[in-house]
């Protein structure tokens, strides 16, 4: 056994043993079994603490952990990450809070065998979201899963169906659903105060710097089980400088900013339209402008969705930009008698008439984790603000937009896309002005223009493109396969 593997085994053993309060165990398996025995002996009652595990502890996972550590009605009993150094840091975080240090795991499959575990909270990279959640649901756990809830359309639908089959509580991590400002603003829109809604616009104006270029693959960081990290994704070397986070900008693992930050605003945009199904068509355009690096996903992207009686437009800008009607990472919903602007922090929104006079304000945040825990106790799916099907539909919109973009062909900025409606033309004109403001030479630069893809909303498939339908799902590695159905 190599020194690196020996260290990983030792770390995993140490974390589990420390959490179980058992010394001198010869293997992580024996410590794991003892930890199981502790939970088996505990009685359960309606008022007892919820036992939860956090899976994926970098970045957003830290927010999950803090949310549960700050509650008296929850006990974090296990931590899991393929990077054992991350598990170590999270364990120290728990210790500093004066709470019992949880069991530490590197492999989610071992964690899900833990008896007495009520729920899991998932904050892994995107390509693991659905599979981790599906496995957890199959093992009888309730699930909070980060956005986007899927890496592709197919696995999101299987995730919904699995939650239904096993009758489990499953919350999507679209926390704006629990923000009072967003709830009140959407209710104001649905009640007809801005007239008939014609257009819902989502904005992800969030600067993203270059991730740089490498000349050869980078090594697997010490303490990382790379096979587990890849999970459902294809076996490939690490082609980026920064192992953590920059996976967002590679198609095998992430979904670009449309599916990273943008999923929040996409969810609000669809929520405002009150559409609980996919649109009839989509097309996207964009590119990675302003620098040359290893990133694959666009840093500037427009996606247009047709719902027949209304439209949804989404704008991604990763270069420096000004706001639109006061919003940068937010939403603008246009009706026949006015519009509503939801700003960056989900806690504020305002309504305006057609003369741009402010007529109503909305304020207030919310506790999305608290909402999840309340639903765990009530056992009522309807109590969830971000029930998994809502998360699936909004995540699917991001995937549909990216599919059109990825199937696009290169075009000169001298030739505007044909057959654009009024709102699309205005959006494309601002798109070009934004790039020009960032000194992108539009005379020598090309953009990718995706096809208009017709959608069978009921079947959640494309009507006339076999190539696009291949991208509804993916090839999965053996041992990490999202099933064809629940």
C-alpha positions in Angstrom: 0.0 0.0 0.0 1.3 3.5 -0.9 2.1 6.1 1.7 -0.7 8.3 0.4 -3.3 5.5 0.6 -2.0 4.6 4.1 -2.5 8.2 5.2 -6.0 8.3 3.8 -6.9 5.1 5.6 -5.4 6.4 8.8 -7.3 9.7 8.6 -10.6 8.0 7.9 -10.0 5.6 10.8 -9.1 8.4 13.1 -12.1 10.5 12.3 -14.6 7.7 12.7 -12.9 6.4 15.9 -12.8 9.9 17.5 -16.4 10.5 16.6 -17.6 7.3 18.1 -15.5 7.9 21.3 -13.7 4.5 20.8 -10.0 4.1 21.1 -7.7 1.4 19.8 -9.8 0.1 17.0 -7.9 -1.9 14.4 -9.9 -0.8 11.4 -12.3 1.9 10.3 -14.9 -0.9 9.8 -14.9 -1.8 13.5 -15.2 1.8 14.6 -18.0 2.3 12.1 -19.8 -0.7 13.5 -19.5 0.6 17.0 -20.9 4.0 15.9 -23.8 2.2 14.4 -24.4 0.3 17.7 -24.6 3.6 19.6 -27.5 4.8 17.4 -29.3 1.5 17.6 -29.5 1.9 21.3 -31.0 5.4 21.2 -34.8 5.7 21.4 -36.7 8.0 19.1 -39.6 10.3 19.8 -41.4 13.1 17.9 -39.5 15.7 19.9 -36.1 14.1 19.7 -33.2 15.7 17.8 -33.0 15.0 14.1 -29.8 13.1 13.2 -28.3 14.5 10.1 -25.2 14.1 8.0 -23.5 16.6 5.7 -22.1 15.3 2.5 -19.7 17.6 0.6 -18.0 20.0 3.0 -16.2 22.6 0.9 -17.8 25.9 0.0 -21.5 25.7 0.3 -21.2 22.6 2.5 -19.8 24.8 5.2 -23.0 26.8 5.2 -25.0 23.6 5.6 -22.9 22.6 8.5 -23.2 25.9 10.2 -26.9 26.0 9.7 -27.3 22.7 11.6 -24.7 23.5 14.3 -26.6 26.6 15.2 -29.8 24.7 16.0 -30.6 22.8 19.3 -33.0 20.4 17.6 -30.4 18.9 15.2 -27.4 16.7 15.8 -24.8 16.5 13.1 -23.8 12.8 13.5 -21.6 12.3 10.3 -19.5 14.3 7.9 -18.5 13.0 4.4 -16.2 14.3 1.8 -13.9 12.6 -0.7 -11.1 15.0 0.5 -10.2 13.9 4.0 -8.4 17.2 4.8 -11.8 18.9 4.3 -13.4 16.4 6.7 -10.7 17.2 9.2 -11.3 21.0 8.9 -15.1 20.5 9.3 -14.5 18.3 12.4 -12.5 21.1 13.9 -15.3 23.5 13.1 -17.8 21.3 15.0 -15.4 21.0 17.9 -15.0 24.8 18.2 -18.8 25.1 18.4 -18.7 22.9 21.5 -20.7 20.1 19.8 -19.9 16.4 19.7 -17.5 15.7 16.8 -19.3 13.6 14.2 -18.2 10.4 12.5 -16.0 11.1 9.4 -16.4 9.3 6.1 -14.8 9.5 2.7 -17.3 7.2 0.9 -21.0 8.1 0.9 -21.9 4.4 0.5 -20.5 3.7 4.0 -22.2 6.7 5.5 -25.6 5.6 4.2 -25.3 2.3 6.1 -25.3 4.3 9.3 -28.3 3.3 11.4 -30.3 6.0 13.2 -29.5 8.6 10.5 -32.6 10.6 9.7 -31.5 12.8 6.8 -28.6 13.9 4.7 -27.7 17.4 3.4 -25.8 17.3 0.1 -23.4 20.0 -1.1 -21.1 18.0 -3.4 -20.1 19.1 -6.9 -23.1 19.2 -9.4 -22.3 15.9 -11.1 -22.9 14.1 -7.8 -26.1 15.8 -6.7 -28.7 13.5 -8.1 -26.9 10.2 -7.5 -26.1 11.0 -3.9 -29.7 12.1 -3.3 -31.1 9.0 -5.0 -28.9 6.6 -3.0 -29.9 8.4 0.2 -33.6 8.2 -0.6 -33.3 4.5 -1.5 -31.7 4.0 1.9 -34.6 5.6 3.7 -33.2 9.0 4.4 -34.7 12.4 3.8 -32.7 14.7 1.7 -31.7 18.4 1.3 -29.8 18.6 -2.0 -28.0 21.7 -3.3 -28.8 23.4 -6.6 -28.9 22.5 -9.3 -30.5 19.3 -8.1 -29.1 17.5 -11.2 -26.3 17.5 -13.8 -28.8 16.8 -16.6 -32.5 16.7 -17.2 -32.9 12.9 -17.0 -31.4 12.4 -13.6 -33.4 15.3 -12.2 -36.7 13.5 -13.2 -35.4 10.2 -11.7 -34.6 12.0 -8.5 -38.2 13.4 -8.3 -39.7 10.0 -9.0 -37.4 8.3 -6.4 -38.5 10.8 -3.7 -42.1 9.9 -4.6 -41.5 6.1 -4.7 -40.0 6.0 -1.2 -42.3 8.8 0.2 -39.4 10.8 1.5 -39.0 14.6 2.2 -36.6 16.1 -0.4 -35.8 19.8 -0.5 -34.0 21.6 -3.3 -31.4 24.2 -2.2 -33.1 27.1 -3.9 -33.2 29.2 -0.7 -35.0 32.2 -2.2 -38.1 30.1 -2.0 -38.0 30.6 1.7 -37.3 34.4 1.5 -40.4 36.5 2.5 -39.5 39.2 0.0 -39.6 36.7 -2.9 -42.7 35.0 -1.6 -44.6 38.3 -1.3 -43.4 39.6 -4.6 -44.4 36.5 -6.5 -47.8 36.4 -4.8 -48.2 40.1 -5.8 -47.4 39.1 -9.4 -49.7 36.1 -9.4 -52.5 38.2 -8.0 -52.5 40.3 -11.1 -51.1 43.6 -9.7 -48.8 44.1 -12.7 -51.4 42.8 -15.2 -50.8 39.9 -17.5 -47.2 38.7 -17.2 -45.4 38.8 -20.5 -41.7 38.4 -19.8 -39.7 37.1 -16.8 -36.0 38.0 -16.9 -33.3 36.4 -14.8 -29.9 38.1 -14.4 -26.6 36.6 -13.3 -24.3 39.6 -13.7 -21.5 38.1 -11.6 -17.8 38.8 -12.4 -15.8 35.7 -12.9 -12.0 36.0 -13.4 -10.0 33.7 -15.7 -9.0 30.4 -14.2 -5.8 30.4 -16.2 -4.2 27.8 -18.4 -2.1 24.7 -17.6 0.4 23.0 -19.9 -0.2 19.5 -18.4 -2.7 17.8 -16.0 -2.3 18.6 -12.4 -1.8 15.9 -9.7 -4.6 14.6 -7.4 -4.4 16.6 -4.2 -3.2 14.7 -1.1 -6.1 13.1 0.8 -8.5 13.0 -2.2 -10.0 9.8 -3.5 -10.2 10.9 -7.1 -12.2 7.8 -8.2 -14.9 8.8 -5.7 -14.7 12.4 -6.7 -15.3 11.5 -10.3 -18.2 9.2 -9.4 -20.6 9.4 -12.4 -18.3 11.5 -14.5 -15.9 10.0 -17.1 -12.3 9.1 -16.1 -10.2 12.0 -17.1 -7.1 13.8 -15.7 -7.4 17.0 -13.8 -7.2 19.8 -16.4 -7.4 22.8 -14.2 -5.1 24.7 -11.8 -7.5 24.8 -8.8 -9.0 21.4 -8.0 -11.9 22.6 -5.9 -14.6 25.0 -7.2 -13.2 25.5 -10.8 -14.9 22.3 -11.8 -18.0 24.5 -12.3 -16.6 25.6 -15.6 -16.2 22.1 -17.1 -19.1 20.3 -18.7 -18.3 16.9 -17.2 -18.9 18.2 -13.6 -20.5 21.6 -13.7 -23.1 23.6 -15.7 -21.4 27.0 -16.0 -22.9 30.0 -14.3 -26.3 29.3 -15.7 -26.4 26.3 -13.4 -24.3 27.7 -10.6 -25.4 31.1 -9.4 -28.0 31.4 -12.2 -30.2 28.5 -11.1 -31.4 30.7 -8.2 -32.6 33.4 -10.5 -33.9 30.9 -13.0 -36.0 29.4 -10.3 -37.4 32.8 -9.4 -38.1 33.6 -13.0 -40.1 30.4 -13.6 -41.8 30.9 -10.2 -42.9 34.4 -11.3 -44.4 33.0 -14.5 -46.3 30.4 -12.4 -45.2 27.7 -14.9 -45.0 24.2 -13.5 -43.7 22.5 -16.7 -41.0 22.9 -19.3 -41.4 25.5 -22.1 -42.2 24.7 -25.8 -38.8 25.8 -27.1 -35.4 27.1 -26.2 -32.4 28.6 -27.9 -29.2 30.1 -26.5 -26.1 32.0 -27.6 -22.9 33.2 -26.1 -19.2 32.4 -25.6 -16.2 32.7 -23.3 -15.0 36.2 -23.9 -12.4 38.6 -22.5 -9.7 36.0 -21.8 -8.4 32.6 -23.0 -8.2 29.9 -20.3 -9.0 26.2 -19.6 -12.7 26.9 -18.8 -15.2 25.2 -21.2 -18.5 26.9 -20.2 -19.6 30.4 -21.4 -19.0 33.4 -19.2 -21.5 35.3 -21.3 -24.7 33.6 -22.3 -28.3 34.4 -23.3 -31.1 31.8 -23.2 -34.6 32.3 -24.5 -37.5 30.1 -23.4 -41.0 30.2 -25.0 -44.0 29.3 -22.9 -46.5 30.4 -25.5 -48.4 33.1 -23.6 -45.2 34.4 -21.9 -41.4 34.2 -22.2 -38.4 33.7 -20.0 -35.1 35.3 -20.8 -31.9 34.6 -18.9 -28.7 36.6 -19.1 -25.3 35.5 -17.8 -22.5 38.1 -17.7 -19.1 37.1 -16.2 -17.3 40.4 -17.2 -17.6 43.7 -15.5 -21.1 45.2 -16.0 -23.6 47.7 -14.8 -27.0 46.8 -13.4 -30.3 46.6 -15.2 -33.1 48.4 -13.4 -31.1 48.2 -10.1 -30.5 44.4 -10.3 -27.3 42.5 -11.1 -27.9 39.1 -9.6 -31.7 39.3 -9.6 -34.9 39.3 -11.6 -37.2 41.6 -13.5 -40.8 40.5 -14.2 -42.7 42.6 -16.8 -46.5 42.8 -17.0 -49.0 44.8 -19.0 -49.4 47.2 -16.1 -46.0 47.4 -14.5 -43.0 45.3 -13.4 -41.3 43.9 -10.3 -37.6 43.9 -9.6 -36.0 41.4 -7.2 -32.5 42.4 -6.2 -29.3 40.6 -5.3 -29.9 39.3 -1.8 -33.4 37.8 -2.2 -34.5 39.9 0.8 -35.7 42.9 -1.2 -38.0 43.5 -4.1 -40.0 46.4 -5.4 -42.9 46.9 -7.8 -43.2 49.8 -10.3 -45.9 51.1 -12.7 -45.3 51.7 -16.4 -44.0 55.2 -15.6 -41.2 53.7 -13.5 -42.8 54.9 -10.2 -42.3 52.6 -7.3 -45.7 51.5 -5.9 -44.8 48.6 -3.5 -41.8 47.2 -1.7 -41.2 43.7 -0.3 -38.7 42.8 2.4 -37.6 39.9 4.5 -35.4 36.8 4.3 -36.1 33.2 5.5 -34.7 30.0 6.8 -34.6 27.3 4.1 -32.8 24.8 6.3 -35.4 25.4 9.0 -38.2 24.9 6.5 -36.6 21.5 5.6 -36.4 20.4 9.2 -40.0 21.5 9.9 -41.2 19.3 7.0 -39.1 16.4 8.3 -41.2 16.6 11.5 -44.6 17.1 9.8 -43.9 14.5 7.1 -45.8 16.7 4.7 -44.2 17.2 1.3 -46.4 20.3 0.8 -44.7 22.0 3.7 -41.5 22.3 1.7 -40.9 25.7 0.1 -38.4 24.1 -2.4 -39.9 20.7 -3.0 -37.7 18.6 -5.3 -39.9 18.8 -8.3 -39.7 22.6 -8.2 -35.9 22.3 -8.1 -35.9 19.8 -11.0 -38.0 22.0 -13.3 -35.8 25.0 -12.7 -32.6 23.0 -13.0 -33.8 21.5 -16.2 -34.3 25.0 -17.7 -30.5 25.6 -17.1 -29.7 22.3 -18.8 -31.9 23.0 -21.8 -30.3 26.4 -22.3 -26.8 24.9 -22.1 -27.7 22.1 -24.6 -28.7 24.7 -27.2 -25.5 26.6 -26.6 -23.3 23.5 -26.9 -25.0 22.6 -30.2 -24.4 26.0 -31.6 -22.3 27.1 -34.5 -19.9 30.1 -34.7 -21.3 33.4 -36.0 -19.9 36.8 -36.7 -21.2 39.7 -34.6 -21.8 41.5 -37.9 -24.7 39.2 -38.4 -27.5 39.4 -35.8 -29.5 36.2 -35.3 -32.5 36.0 -37.6 -36.2 36.1 -36.5 -35.6 37.7 -33.1 -38.7 39.3 -31.4 -38.6 42.7 -29.9 -37.4 41.6 -26.4 -34.8 39.3 -27.9 -33.4 42.0 -30.1 -33.1 44.4 -27.2 -31.4 41.8 -25.1 -28.9 40.9 -27.9 -28.1 44.6 -28.5 -27.2 45.0 -24.8 -25.2 41.8 -25.0 -23.1 43.3 -27.7 -22.7 46.6 -25.9 -21.6 44.9 -22.8 -18.9 43.0 -24.6 -17.8 46.2 -26.4 -17.6 48.0 -23.0 -15.2 45.2 -21.9 -13.0 45.9 -25.0 -14.0 42.6 -26.7 -13.3 43.2 -30.4 -16.6 42.3 -32.1 -15.1 42.6 -35.5 -12.7 39.6 -34.9 -14.7 37.7 -32.3 -17.4 35.1 -32.9 -20.2 33.9 -30.7 -21.9 30.5 -30.6 -25.5 30.6 -31.8 -27.5 27.5 -30.7 -30.5 26.0 -32.6 -34.1 26.6 -31.6 -35.0 23.3 -30.0 -38.7 22.3 -29.8 -39.6 20.6 -26.5 -42.1 18.0 -25.5 -42.8 19.4 -22.1 -44.8 16.3 -20.9 -42.0 13.8 -21.8 -39.2 16.3 -21.0 -37.5 15.6 -24.2 -36.8 17.4 -27.5 -39.1 16.8 -30.4 -36.9 17.0 -33.4 -33.2 16.6 -32.4 -31.7 13.2 -31.7 -28.4 15.0 -31.0 -30.0 17.2 -28.3 -31.8 14.2 -26.8 -28.5 12.5 -26.3 -27.6 15.3 -24.0 -30.7 14.8 -21.8 -28.6 12.2 -20.0 -25.0 11.0 -20.0 -22.9 7.8 -20.0 -22.3 6.8 -16.4 -19.3 5.0 -15.0 -19.8 1.5 -13.7 -20.8 1.7 -10.0 -22.1 5.2 -10.3 -25.1 4.9 -12.6 -28.2 6.9 -12.3 -30.9 4.4 -13.2 -33.3 4.8 -16.2 -36.2 5.1 -13.7 -36.9 5.1 -10.0 
